[in-house]
Amino acid sequence: MTTQTKVGMEHAASARSLNLPISTKHSVEISRYLRYKNTQFAKQFLEKVISLQKPVPFKKFTTDLGHKPGIGPGRYPQKAAREFLKLVKSVEANAQANGLDTSALKITTLIANKASIPLTGGRHQHAKKRTHLEIVVAEGKQKQKETKSAKKQAVLKDVKNERLPAKELVQGAEKTFEGKNEGIAGQKLGGKEVPRSAARGVSPQAETRQAQKPQELSSEDLLERVQANAAEFNKREKEKKNTEDVSKLYDQLKQKGTLRGEQQ
């Protein structure tokens, strides 16, 4: 025994077109192609069919039907496409009136049935074309495709968030330890005040070494020092050269006997 569950129409809308003067065969092929598509795609496709830009693929009624590039058997049923376009716009208006999102409507039912066949008037009568159309659309969920890079970034973000609490715990422990040491430093042990270095667990020698550590100089400071040393060196060389010149001149004058107290 099979049970049928009827889906409510709270998130759906429907529309019908009766006794349309279009081919039932063309309507069946268009219905098969547009079924389970969204309404935006259906409107774009039907407009292209009307403007002879894109054919409708035919799968059932293919007798004496030529092939179209890239799809096989197909036609451009313009008259039927116009009626289908009106039907899709009508069901969108009904959905909007029901409070549905028209940008996320999916065609769940699209049926083309053969209607009654009236005869033309006159002496030579012939049958006319009549077709009933019915469409039902439902509001679907828009799926957002995540790229690999987006997924990777999300995973990295989760990992960072997981590591963050541990880091905060370590920082909190360090702060509490420093606070305890500061409290101990102000206390007196055996009548003597506890130095801050001992409270922190650092020996006085290590503290002096840290204080005596040379600060790292920047490139500009190093350049200034080199220039000052070079200027001092040049000054010393110049003074040394002047002293040598004076001594040489003294020796020359002494040899010539031009110094005071000496006869020429």
MODELLER restraints for C-alpha pairs under 7 A, 6 or more apart:
rsr = mdl.restraints
at = mdl.atoms
rsr.add(forms.Gaussian(group=physical.xy_distance, feature=features.Distance(at['CA:11:A'], at['CA:100:A']), mean=6.78, stdev=0.5))
rsr.add(forms.Gaussian(group=physical.xy_distance, feature=features.Distance(at['CA:11:A'], at['CA:138:A']), mean=5.82, stdev=0.5))
rsr.add(forms.Gaussian(group=physical.xy_distance, feature=features.Distance(at['CA:11:A'], at['CA:139:A']), mean=5.69, stdev=0.5))
rsr.add(forms.Gaussian(group=physical.xy_distance, feature=features.Distance(at['CA:12:A'], at['CA:95:A']), mean=6.87, stdev=0.5))
rsr.add(forms.Gaussian(group=physical.xy_distance, feature=features.Distance(at['CA:12:A'], at['CA:137:A']), mean=5.51, stdev=0.5))
rsr.add(forms.Gaussian(group=physical.xy_distance, feature=features.Distance(at['CA:12:A'], at['CA:138:A']), mean=4.15, stdev=0.5))
rsr.add(forms.Gaussian(group=physical.xy_distance, feature=features.Distance(at['CA:12:A'], at['CA:139:A']), mean=6.21, stdev=0.5))
rsr.add(forms.Gaussian(group=physical.xy_distance, feature=features.Distance(at['CA:13:A'], at['CA:91:A']), mean=6.45, stdev=0.5))
rsr.add(forms.Gaussian(group=physical.xy_distance, feature=features.Distance(at['CA:13:A'], at['CA:94:A']), mean=6.14, stdev=0.5))
rsr.add(forms.Gaussian(group=physical.xy_distance, feature=features.Distance(at['CA:13:A'], at['CA:95:A']), mean=5.15, stdev=0.5))
rsr.add(forms.Gaussian(group=physical.xy_distance, feature=features.Distance(at['CA:13:A'], at['CA:136:A']), mean=5.75, stdev=0.5))
rsr.add(forms.Gaussian(group=physical.xy_distance, feature=features.Distance(at['CA:13:A'], at['CA:137:A']), mean=5.43, stdev=0.5))
rsr.add(forms.Gaussian(group=physical.xy_distance, feature=features.Distance(at['CA:13:A'], at['CA:138:A']), mean=6.50, stdev=0.5))
rsr.add(forms.Gaussian(group=physical.xy_distance, feature=features.Distance(at['CA:14:A'], at['CA:91:A']), mean=5.72, stdev=0.5))
rsr.add(forms.Gaussian(group=physical.xy_distance, feature=features.Distance(at['CA:14:A'], at['CA:135:A']), mean=5.59, stdev=0.5))
rsr.add(forms.Gaussian(group=physical.xy_distance, feature=features.Distance(at['CA:14:A'], at['CA:136:A']), mean=4.27, stdev=0.5))
rsr.add(forms.Gaussian(group=physical.xy_distance, feature=features.Distance(at['CA:14:A'], at['CA:137:A']), mean=6.28, stdev=0.5))
rsr.add(forms.Gaussian(group=physical.xy_distance, feature=features.Distance(at['CA:15:A'], at['CA:87:A']), mean=6.92, stdev=0.5))
rsr.add(forms.Gaussian(group=physical.xy_distance, feature=features.Distance(at['CA:15:A'], at['CA:90:A']), mean=6.73, stdev=0.5))
rsr.add(forms.Gaussian(group=physical.xy_distance, feature=features.Distance(at['CA:15:A'], at['CA:91:A']), mean=5.24, stdev=0.5))
rsr.add(forms.Gaussian(group=physical.xy_distance, feature=features.Distance(at['CA:15:A'], at['CA:134:A']), mean=6.02, stdev=0.5))
rsr.add(forms.Gaussian(group=physical.xy_distance, feature=features.Distance(at['CA:15:A'], at['CA:135:A']), mean=5.50, stdev=0.5))
rsr.add(forms.Gaussian(group=physical.xy_distance, feature=features.Distance(at['CA:15:A'], at['CA:136:A']), mean=6.66, stdev=0.5))
rsr.add(forms.Gaussian(group=physical.xy_distance, feature=features.Distance(at['CA:16:A'], at['CA:133:A']), mean=5.65, stdev=0.5))
rsr.add(forms.Gaussian(group=physical.xy_distance, feature=features.Distance(at['CA:16:A'], at['CA:134:A']), mean=4.50, stdev=0.5))
rsr.add(forms.Gaussian(group=physical.xy_distance, feature=features.Distance(at['CA:16:A'], at['CA:135:A']), mean=6.43, stdev=0.5))
rsr.add(forms.Gaussian(group=physical.xy_distance, feature=features.Distance(at['CA:17:A'], at['CA:87:A']), mean=6.97, stdev=0.5))
rsr.add(forms.Gaussian(group=physical.xy_distance, feature=features.Distance(at['CA:17:A'], at['CA:132:A']), mean=5.85, stdev=0.5))
rsr.add(forms.Gaussian(group=physical.xy_distance, feature=features.Distance(at['CA:17:A'], at['CA:133:A']), mean=5.06, stdev=0.5))
rsr.add(forms.Gaussian(group=physical.xy_distance, feature=features.Distance(at['CA:17:A'], at['CA:134:A']), mean=6.50, stdev=0.5))
rsr.add(forms.Gaussian(group=physical.xy_distance, feature=features.Distance(at['CA:18:A'], at['CA:131:A']), mean=6.67, stdev=0.5))
rsr.add(forms.Gaussian(group=physical.xy_distance, feature=features.Distance(at['CA:18:A'], at['CA:132:A']), mean=4.48, stdev=0.5))
rsr.add(forms.Gaussian(group=physical.xy_distance, feature=features.Distance(at['CA:18:A'], at['CA:133:A']), mean=6.34, stdev=0.5))
rsr.add(forms.Gaussian(group=physical.xy_distance, feature=features.Distance(at['CA:19:A'], at['CA:115:A']), mean=6.22, stdev=0.5))
rsr.add(forms.Gaussian(group=physical.xy_distance, feature=features.Distance(at['CA:19:A'], at['CA:130:A']), mean=5.13, stdev=0.5))
rsr.add(forms.Gaussian(group=physical.xy_distance, feature=features.Distance(at['CA:19:A'], at['CA:131:A']), mean=5.29, stdev=0.5))
rsr.add(forms.Gaussian(group=physical.xy_distance, feature=features.Distance(at['CA:19:A'], at['CA:132:A']), mean=5.55, stdev=0.5))
rsr.add(forms.Gaussian(group=physical.xy_distance, feature=features.Distance(at['CA:20:A'], at['CA:130:A']), mean=5.31, stdev=0.5))
rsr.add(forms.Gaussian(group=physical.xy_distance, feature=features.Distance(at['CA:20:A'], at['CA:131:A']), mean=5.11, stdev=0.5))
rsr.add(forms.Gaussian(group=physical.xy_distance, feature=features.Distance(at['CA:20:A'], at['CA:132:A']), mean=6.38, stdev=0.5))
rsr.add(forms.Gaussian(group=physical.xy_distance, feature=features.Distance(at['CA:21:A'], at['CA:129:A']), mean=5.27, stdev=0.5))
rsr.add(forms.Gaussian(group=physical.xy_distance, feature=features.Distance(at['CA:21:A'], at['CA:130:A']), mean=4.90, stdev=0.5))
rsr.add(forms.Gaussian(group=physical.xy_distance, feature=features.Distance(at['CA:21:A'], at['CA:131:A']), mean=6.62, stdev=0.5))
rsr.add(forms.Gaussian(group=physical.xy_distance, feature=features.Distance(at['CA:22:A'], at['CA:79:A']), mean=6.67, stdev=0.5))
rsr.add(forms.Gaussian(group=physical.xy_distance, feature=features.Distance(at['CA:22:A'], at['CA:80:A']), mean=5.60, stdev=0.5))
rsr.add(forms.Gaussian(group=physical.xy_distance, feature=features.Distance(at['CA:22:A'], at['CA:129:A']), mean=5.81, stdev=0.5))
rsr.add(forms.Gaussian(group=physical.xy_distance, feature=features.Distance(at['CA:22:A'], at['CA:130:A']), mean=6.07, stdev=0.5))
rsr.add(forms.Gaussian(group=physical.xy_distance, feature=features.Distance(at['CA:22:A'], at['CA:131:A']), mean=6.24, stdev=0.5))
rsr.add(forms.Gaussian(group=physical.xy_distance, feature=features.Distance(at['CA:23:A'], at['CA:80:A']), mean=6.99, stdev=0.5))
rsr.add(forms.Gaussian(group=physical.xy_distance, feature=features.Distance(at['CA:23:A'], at['CA:129:A']), mean=5.95, stdev=0.5))
rsr.add(forms.Gaussian(group=physical.xy_distance, feature=features.Distance(at['CA:23:A'], at['CA:131:A']), mean=6.89, stdev=0.5))
rsr.add(forms.Gaussian(group=physical.xy_distance, feature=features.Distance(at['CA:24:A'], at['CA:112:A']), mean=6.77, stdev=0.5))
rsr.add(forms.Gaussian(group=physical.xy_distance, feature=features.Distance(at['CA:24:A'], at['CA:113:A']), mean=6.93, stdev=0.5))
rsr.add(forms.Gaussian(group=physical.xy_distance, feature=features.Distance(at['CA:24:A'], at['CA:114:A']), mean=5.99, stdev=0.5))
rsr.add(forms.Gaussian(group=physical.xy_distance, feature=features.Distance(at['CA:24:A'], at['CA:131:A']), mean=5.61, stdev=0.5))
rsr.add(forms.Gaussian(group=physical.xy_distance, feature=features.Distance(at['CA:25:A'], at['CA:61:A']), mean=6.84, stdev=0.5))
rsr.add(forms.Gaussian(group=physical.xy_distance, feature=features.Distance(at['CA:26:A'], at['CA:77:A']), mean=6.56, stdev=0.5))
rsr.add(forms.Gaussian(group=physical.xy_distance, feature=features.Distance(at['CA:26:A'], at['CA:80:A']), mean=6.77, stdev=0.5))
rsr.add(forms.Gaussian(group=physical.xy_distance, feature=features.Distance(at['CA:27:A'], at['CA:80:A']), mean=6.36, stdev=0.5))
rsr.add(forms.Gaussian(group=physical.xy_distance, feature=features.Distance(at['CA:27:A'], at['CA:112:A']), mean=5.83, stdev=0.5))
rsr.add(forms.Gaussian(group=physical.xy_distance, feature=features.Distance(at['CA:28:A'], at['CA:112:A']), mean=5.55, stdev=0.5))
rsr.add(forms.Gaussian(group=physical.xy_distance, feature=features.Distance(at['CA:29:A'], at['CA:58:A']), mean=5.88, stdev=0.5))
rsr.add(forms.Gaussian(group=physical.xy_distance, feature=features.Distance(at['CA:30:A'], at['CA:56:A']), mean=6.70, stdev=0.5))
rsr.add(forms.Gaussian(group=physical.xy_distance, feature=features.Distance(at['CA:31:A'], at['CA:110:A']), mean=5.60, stdev=0.5))
rsr.add(forms.Gaussian(group=physical.xy_distance, feature=features.Distance(at['CA:31:A'], at['CA:111:A']), mean=6.25, stdev=0.5))
rsr.add(forms.Gaussian(group=physical.xy_distance, feature=features.Distance(at['CA:31:A'], at['CA:112:A']), mean=6.82, stdev=0.5))
rsr.add(forms.Gaussian(group=physical.xy_distance, feature=features.Distance(at['CA:34:A'], at['CA:42:A']), mean=6.22, stdev=0.5))
rsr.add(forms.Gaussian(group=physical.xy_distance, feature=features.Distance(at['CA:35:A'], at['CA:107:A']), mean=5.81, stdev=0.5))
rsr.add(forms.Gaussian(group=physical.xy_distance, feature=features.Distance(at['CA:35:A'], at['CA:108:A']), mean=6.49, stdev=0.5))
rsr.add(forms.Gaussian(group=physical.xy_distance, feature=features.Distance(at['CA:35:A'], at['CA:109:A']), mean=6.46, stdev=0.5))
rsr.add(forms.Gaussian(group=physical.xy_distance, feature=features.Distance(at['CA:35:A'], at['CA:110:A']), mean=5.84, stdev=0.5))
rsr.add(forms.Gaussian(group=physical.xy_distance, feature=features.Distance(at['CA:36:A'], at['CA:106:A']), mean=6.23, stdev=0.5))
rsr.add(forms.Gaussian(group=physical.xy_distance, feature=features.Distance(at['CA:36:A'], at['CA:107:A']), mean=4.91, stdev=0.5))
rsr.add(forms.Gaussian(group=physical.xy_distance, feature=features.Distance(at['CA:36:A'], at['CA:108:A']), mean=5.29, stdev=0.5))
rsr.add(forms.Gaussian(group=physical.xy_distance, feature=features.Distance(at['CA:37:A'], at['CA:106:A']), mean=5.74, stdev=0.5))
rsr.add(forms.Gaussian(group=physical.xy_distance, feature=features.Distance(at['CA:37:A'], at['CA:107:A']), mean=5.54, stdev=0.5))
rsr.add(forms.Gaussian(group=physical.xy_distance, feature=features.Distance(at['CA:38:A'], at['CA:105:A']), mean=5.62, stdev=0.5))
rsr.add(forms.Gaussian(group=physical.xy_distance, feature=features.Distance(at['CA:38:A'], at['CA:106:A']), mean=4.15, stdev=0.5))
rsr.add(forms.Gaussian(group=physical.xy_distance, feature=features.Distance(at['CA:38:A'], at['CA:107:A']), mean=5.74, stdev=0.5))
rsr.add(forms.Gaussian(group=physical.xy_distance, feature=features.Distance(at['CA:39:A'], at['CA:88:A']), mean=6.81, stdev=0.5))
rsr.add(forms.Gaussian(group=physical.xy_distance, feature=features.Distance(at['CA:39:A'], at['CA:105:A']), mean=5.95, stdev=0.5))
rsr.add(forms.Gaussian(group=physical.xy_distance, feature=features.Distance(at['CA:39:A'], at['CA:106:A']), mean=6.13, stdev=0.5))
rsr.add(forms.Gaussian(group=physical.xy_distance, feature=features.Distance(at['CA:39:A'], at['CA:107:A']), mean=6.64, stdev=0.5))
rsr.add(forms.Gaussian(group=physical.xy_distance, feature=features.Distance(at['CA:43:A'], at['CA:85:A']), mean=6.16, stdev=0.5))
rsr.add(forms.Gaussian(group=physical.xy_distance, feature=features.Distance(at['CA:46:A'], at['CA:81:A']), mean=5.59, stdev=0.5))
rsr.add(forms.Gaussian(group=physical.xy_distance, feature=features.Distance(at['CA:46:A'], at['CA:85:A']), mean=6.29, stdev=0.5))
rsr.add(forms.Gaussian(group=physical.xy_distance, feature=features.Distance(at['CA:48:A'], at['CA:54:A']), mean=5.42, stdev=0.5))
rsr.add(forms.Gaussian(group=physical.xy_distance, feature=features.Distance(at['CA:49:A'], at['CA:55:A']), mean=5.78, stdev=0.5))
rsr.add(forms.Gaussian(group=physical.xy_distance, feature=features.Distance(at['CA:49:A'], at['CA:76:A']), mean=5.79, stdev=0.5))
rsr.add(forms.Gaussian(group=physical.xy_distance, feature=features.Distance(at['CA:49:A'], at['CA:78:A']), mean=6.39, stdev=0.5))
rsr.add(forms.Gaussian(group=physical.xy_distance, feature=features.Distance(at['CA:49:A'], at['CA:81:A']), mean=6.83, stdev=0.5))
rsr.add(forms.Gaussian(group=physical.xy_distance, feature=features.Distance(at['CA:50:A'], at['CA:78:A']), mean=4.82, stdev=0.5))
rsr.add(forms.Gaussian(group=physical.xy_distance, feature=features.Distance(at['CA:50:A'], at['CA:81:A']), mean=6.42, stdev=0.5))
rsr.add(forms.Gaussian(group=physical.xy_distance, feature=features.Distance(at['CA:52:A'], at['CA:76:A']), mean=6.33, stdev=0.5))
rsr.add(forms.Gaussian(group=physical.xy_distance, feature=features.Distance(at['CA:55:A'], at['CA:74:A']), mean=5.75, stdev=0.5))
rsr.add(forms.Gaussian(group=physical.xy_distance, feature=features.Distance(at['CA:55:A'], at['CA:75:A']), mean=5.28, stdev=0.5))
rsr.add(forms.Gaussian(group=physical.xy_distance, feature=features.Distance(at['CA:55:A'], at['CA:76:A']), mean=5.06, stdev=0.5))
rsr.add(forms.Gaussian(group=physical.xy_distance, feature=features.Distance(at['CA:56:A'], at['CA:74:A']), mean=5.28, stdev=0.5))
rsr.add(forms.Gaussian(group=physical.xy_distance, feature=features.Distance(at['CA:56:A'], at['CA:75:A']), mean=5.49, stdev=0.5))
rsr.add(forms.Gaussian(group=physical.xy_distance, feature=features.Distance(at['CA:56:A'], at['CA:76:A']), mean=6.21, stdev=0.5))
rsr.add(forms.Gaussian(group=physical.xy_distance, feature=features.Distance(at['CA:57:A'], at['CA:71:A']), mean=6.43, stdev=0.5))
rsr.add(forms.Gaussian(group=physical.xy_distance, feature=features.Distance(at['CA:57:A'], at['CA:73:A']), mean=5.97, stdev=0.5))
rsr.add(forms.Gaussian(group=physical.xy_distance, feature=features.Distance(at['CA:57:A'], at['CA:74:A']), mean=4.36, stdev=0.5))
rsr.add(forms.Gaussian(group=physical.xy_distance, feature=features.Distance(at['CA:57:A'], at['CA:75:A']), mean=6.91, stdev=0.5))
rsr.add(forms.Gaussian(group=physical.xy_distance, feature=features.Distance(at['CA:58:A'], at['CA:73:A']), mean=5.54, stdev=0.5))
rsr.add(forms.Gaussian(group=physical.xy_distance, feature=features.Distance(at['CA:58:A'], at['CA:74:A']), mean=5.00, stdev=0.5))
rsr.add(forms.Gaussian(group=physical.xy_distance, feature=features.Distance(at['CA:62:A'], at['CA:73:A']), mean=6.63, stdev=0.5))
rsr.add(forms.Gaussian(group=physical.xy_distance, feature=features.Distance(at['CA:65:A'], at['CA:73:A']), mean=6.08, stdev=0.5))
rsr.add(forms.Gaussian(group=physical.xy_distance, feature=features.Distance(at['CA:66:A'], at['CA:73:A']), mean=5.63, stdev=0.5))
rsr.add(forms.Gaussian(group=physical.xy_distance, feature=features.Distance(at['CA:66:A'], at['CA:74:A']), mean=6.95, stdev=0.5))
rsr.add(forms.Gaussian(group=physical.xy_distance, feature=features.Distance(at['CA:67:A'], at['CA:73:A']), mean=4.12, stdev=0.5))
rsr.add(forms.Gaussian(group=physical.xy_distance, feature=features.Distance(at['CA:67:A'], at['CA:74:A']), mean=6.04, stdev=0.5))
rsr.add(forms.Gaussian(group=physical.xy_distance, feature=features.Distance(at['CA:68:A'], at['CA:74:A']), mean=5.88, stdev=0.5))
rsr.add(forms.Gaussian(group=physical.xy_distance, feature=features.Distance(at['CA:92:A'], at['CA:102:A']), mean=6.26, stdev=0.5))
rsr.add(forms.Gaussian(group=physical.xy_distance, feature=features.Distance(at['CA:95:A'], at['CA:102:A']), mean=6.78, stdev=0.5))
rsr.add(forms.Gaussian(group=physical.xy_distance, feature=features.Distance(at['CA:96:A'], at['CA:102:A']), mean=6.29, stdev=0.5))
rsr.add(forms.Gaussian(group=physical.xy_distance, feature=features.Distance(at['CA:100:A'], at['CA:139:A']), mean=6.62, stdev=0.5))
rsr.add(forms.Gaussian(group=physical.xy_distance, feature=features.Distance(at['CA:101:A'], at['CA:139:A']), mean=6.71, stdev=0.5))
rsr.add(forms.Gaussian(group=physical.xy_distance, feature=features.Distance(at['CA:104:A'], at['CA:139:A']), mean=5.69, stdev=0.5))
rsr.add(forms.Gaussian(group=physical.xy_distance, feature=features.Distance(at['CA:104:A'], at['CA:140:A']), mean=5.51, stdev=0.5))
rsr.add(forms.Gaussian(group=physical.xy_distance, feature=features.Distance(at['CA:104:A'], at['CA:141:A']), mean=6.71, stdev=0.5))
rsr.add(forms.Gaussian(group=physical.xy_distance, feature=features.Distance(at['CA:104:A'], at['CA:142:A']), mean=6.57, stdev=0.5))
rsr.add(forms.Gaussian(group=physical.xy_distance, feature=features.Distance(at['CA:105:A'], at['CA:137:A']), mean=5.97, stdev=0.5))
rsr.add(forms.Gaussian(group=physical.xy_distance, feature=features.Distance(at['CA:105:A'], at['CA:138:A']), mean=5.51, stdev=0.5))
rsr.add(forms.Gaussian(group=physical.xy_distance, feature=features.Distance(at['CA:105:A'], at['CA:139:A']), mean=4.72, stdev=0.5))
rsr.add(forms.Gaussian(group=physical.xy_distance, feature=features.Distance(at['CA:105:A'], at['CA:140:A']), mean=5.96, stdev=0.5))
rsr.add(forms.Gaussian(group=physical.xy_distance, feature=features.Distance(at['CA:106:A'], at['CA:137:A']), mean=5.30, stdev=0.5))
rsr.add(forms.Gaussian(group=physical.xy_distance, feature=features.Distance(at['CA:106:A'], at['CA:138:A']), mean=5.39, stdev=0.5))
rsr.add(forms.Gaussian(group=physical.xy_distance, feature=features.Distance(at['CA:106:A'], at['CA:139:A']), mean=6.31, stdev=0.5))
rsr.add(forms.Gaussian(group=physical.xy_distance, feature=features.Distance(at['CA:106:A'], at['CA:140:A']), mean=6.25, stdev=0.5))
rsr.add(forms.Gaussian(group=physical.xy_distance, feature=features.Distance(at['CA:107:A'], at['CA:136:A']), mean=6.03, stdev=0.5))
rsr.add(forms.Gaussian(group=physical.xy_distance, feature=features.Distance(at['CA:107:A'], at['CA:137:A']), mean=4.41, stdev=0.5))
rsr.add(forms.Gaussian(group=physical.xy_distance, feature=features.Distance(at['CA:107:A'], at['CA:138:A']), mean=6.60, stdev=0.5))
rsr.add(forms.Gaussian(group=physical.xy_distance, feature=features.Distance(at['CA:108:A'], at['CA:136:A']), mean=5.76, stdev=0.5))
rsr.add(forms.Gaussian(group=physical.xy_distance, feature=features.Distance(at['CA:108:A'], at['CA:137:A']), mean=5.42, stdev=0.5))
rsr.add(forms.Gaussian(group=physical.xy_distance, feature=features.Distance(at['CA:108:A'], at['CA:138:A']), mean=6.57, stdev=0.5))
rsr.add(forms.Gaussian(group=physical.xy_distance, feature=features.Distance(at['CA:109:A'], at['CA:135:A']), mean=5.36, stdev=0.5))
rsr.add(forms.Gaussian(group=physical.xy_distance, feature=features.Distance(at['CA:109:A'], at['CA:136:A']), mean=4.88, stdev=0.5))
rsr.add(forms.Gaussian(group=physical.xy_distance, feature=features.Distance(at['CA:109:A'], at['CA:137:A']), mean=6.88, stdev=0.5))
rsr.add(forms.Gaussian(group=physical.xy_distance, feature=features.Distance(at['CA:110:A'], at['CA:134:A']), mean=5.74, stdev=0.5))
rsr.add(forms.Gaussian(group=physical.xy_distance, feature=features.Distance(at['CA:110:A'], at['CA:135:A']), mean=4.48, stdev=0.5))
rsr.add(forms.Gaussian(group=physical.xy_distance, feature=features.Distance(at['CA:110:A'], at['CA:136:A']), mean=6.59, stdev=0.5))
rsr.add(forms.Gaussian(group=physical.xy_distance, feature=features.Distance(at['CA:111:A'], at['CA:133:A']), mean=5.81, stdev=0.5))
rsr.add(forms.Gaussian(group=physical.xy_distance, feature=features.Distance(at['CA:111:A'], at['CA:134:A']), mean=5.29, stdev=0.5))
rsr.add(forms.Gaussian(group=physical.xy_distance, feature=features.Distance(at['CA:111:A'], at['CA:135:A']), mean=6.57, stdev=0.5))
rsr.add(forms.Gaussian(group=physical.xy_distance, feature=features.Distance(at['CA:112:A'], at['CA:131:A']), mean=6.70, stdev=0.5))
rsr.add(forms.Gaussian(group=physical.xy_distance, feature=features.Distance(at['CA:112:A'], at['CA:132:A']), mean=5.76, stdev=0.5))
rsr.add(forms.Gaussian(group=physical.xy_distance, feature=features.Distance(at['CA:112:A'], at['CA:133:A']), mean=4.75, stdev=0.5))
rsr.add(forms.Gaussian(group=physical.xy_distance, feature=features.Distance(at['CA:112:A'], at['CA:134:A']), mean=6.69, stdev=0.5))
rsr.add(forms.Gaussian(group=physical.xy_distance, feature=features.Distance(at['CA:113:A'], at['CA:131:A']), mean=5.76, stdev=0.5))
rsr.add(forms.Gaussian(group=physical.xy_distance, feature=features.Distance(at['CA:113:A'], at['CA:132:A']), mean=5.06, stdev=0.5))
rsr.add(forms.Gaussian(group=physical.xy_distance, feature=features.Distance(at['CA:113:A'], at['CA:133:A']), mean=6.48, stdev=0.5))
rsr.add(forms.Gaussian(group=physical.xy_distance, feature=features.Distance(at['CA:114:A'], at['CA:130:A']), mean=6.40, stdev=0.5))
rsr.add(forms.Gaussian(group=physical.xy_distance, feature=features.Distance(at['CA:114:A'], at['CA:131:A']), mean=4.75, stdev=0.5))
rsr.add(forms.Gaussian(group=physical.xy_distance, feature=features.Distance(at['CA:114:A'], at['CA:132:A']), mean=6.15, stdev=0.5))
rsr.add(forms.Gaussian(group=physical.xy_distance, feature=features.Distance(at['CA:115:A'], at['CA:130:A']), mean=5.09, stdev=0.5))
rsr.add(forms.Gaussian(group=physical.xy_distance, feature=features.Distance(at['CA:115:A'], at['CA:131:A']), mean=4.87, stdev=0.5))
rsr.add(forms.Gaussian(group=physical.xy_distance, feature=features.Distance(at['CA:115:A'], at['CA:132:A']), mean=5.85, stdev=0.5))
rsr.add(forms.Gaussian(group=physical.xy_distance, feature=features.Distance(at['CA:116:A'], at['CA:130:A']), mean=6.40, stdev=0.5))
rsr.add(forms.Gaussian(group=physical.xy_distance, feature=features.Distance(at['CA:117:A'], at['CA:127:A']), mean=6.04, stdev=0.5))
rsr.add(forms.Gaussian(group=physical.xy_distance, feature=features.Distance(at['CA:117:A'], at['CA:128:A']), mean=5.83, stdev=0.5))
rsr.add(forms.Gaussian(group=physical.xy_distance, feature=features.Distance(at['CA:117:A'], at['CA:129:A']), mean=6.51, stdev=0.5))
rsr.add(forms.Gaussian(group=physical.xy_distance, feature=features.Distance(at['CA:117:A'], at['CA:130:A']), mean=6.20, stdev=0.5))
rsr.add(forms.Gaussian(group=physical.xy_distance, feature=features.Distance(at['CA:118:A'], at['CA:127:A']), mean=5.88, stdev=0.5))
rsr.add(forms.Gaussian(group=physical.xy_distance, feature=features.Distance(at['CA:118:A'], at['CA:128:A']), mean=5.79, stdev=0.5))
rsr.add(forms.Gaussian(group=physical.xy_distance, feature=features.Distance(at['CA:119:A'], at['CA:125:A']), mean=5.96, stdev=0.5))
rsr.add(forms.Gaussian(group=physical.xy_distance, feature=features.Distance(at['CA:119:A'], at['CA:126:A']), mean=5.41, stdev=0.5))
rsr.add(forms.Gaussian(group=physical.xy_distance, feature=features.Distance(at['CA:119:A'], at['CA:127:A']), mean=4.57, stdev=0.5))
rsr.add(forms.Gaussian(group=physical.xy_distance, feature=features.Distance(at['CA:119:A'], at['CA:128:A']), mean=6.02, stdev=0.5))
rsr.add(forms.Gaussian(group=physical.xy_distance, feature=features.Distance(at['CA:120:A'], at['CA:126:A']), mean=5.60, stdev=0.5))
rsr.add(forms.Gaussian(group=physical.xy_distance, feature=features.Distance(at['CA:120:A'], at['CA:127:A']), mean=6.39, stdev=0.5))
rsr.add(forms.Gaussian(group=physical.xy_distance, feature=features.Distance(at['CA:120:A'], at['CA:128:A']), mean=6.89, stdev=0.5))
rsr.add(forms.Gaussian(group=physical.xy_distance, feature=features.Distance(at['CA:181:A'], at['CA:199:A']), mean=5.17, stdev=0.5))
rsr.add(forms.Gaussian(group=physical.xy_distance, feature=features.Distance(at['CA:181:A'], at['CA:200:A']), mean=5.56, stdev=0.5))
rsr.add(forms.Gaussian(group=physical.xy_distance, feature=features.Distance(at['CA:184:A'], at['CA:199:A']), mean=5.99, stdev=0.5))
rsr.add(forms.Gaussian(group=physical.xy_distance, feature=features.Distance(at['CA:185:A'], at['CA:194:A']), mean=5.27, stdev=0.5))
rsr.add(forms.Gaussian(group=physical.xy_distance, feature=features.Distance(at['CA:185:A'], at['CA:195:A']), mean=5.75, stdev=0.5))
rsr.add(forms.Gaussian(group=physical.xy_distance, feature=features.Distance(at['CA:185:A'], at['CA:196:A']), mean=4.96, stdev=0.5))
rsr.add(forms.Gaussian(group=physical.xy_distance, feature=features.Distance(at['CA:185:A'], at['CA:199:A']), mean=5.31, stdev=0.5))
rsr.add(forms.Gaussian(group=physical.xy_distance, feature=features.Distance(at['CA:186:A'], at['CA:194:A']), mean=6.82, stdev=0.5))
rsr.add(forms.Gaussian(group=physical.xy_distance, feature=features.Distance(at['CA:187:A'], at['CA:193:A']), mean=6.12, stdev=0.5))
rsr.add(forms.Gaussian(group=physical.xy_distance, feature=features.Distance(at['CA:187:A'], at['CA:194:A']), mean=6.31, stdev=0.5))
rsr.add(forms.Gaussian(group=physical.xy_distance, feature=features.Distance(at['CA:188:A'], at['CA:194:A']), mean=5.76, stdev=0.5))
rsr.add(forms.Gaussian(group=physical.xy_distance, feature=features.Distance(at['CA:197:A'], at['CA:203:A']), mean=6.33, stdev=0.5))
rsr.add(forms.Gaussian(group=physical.xy_distance, feature=features.Distance(at['CA:197:A'], at['CA:204:A']), mean=6.51, stdev=0.5))
rsr.add(forms.Gaussian(group=physical.xy_distance, feature=features.Distance(at['CA:253:A'], at['CA:259:A']), mean=6.29, stdev=0.5))
rsr.add(forms.Gaussian(group=physical.xy_distance, feature=features.Distance(at['CA:257:A'], at['CA:263:A']), mean=6.13, stdev=0.5))
rsr.add(forms.Gaussian(group=physical.xy_distance, feature=features.Distance(at['CA:257:A'], at['CA:264:A']), mean=5.15, stdev=0.5))
rsr.add(forms.Gaussian(group=physical.xy_distance, feature=features.Distance(at['CA:258:A'], at['CA:264:A']), mean=6.34, stdev=0.5))
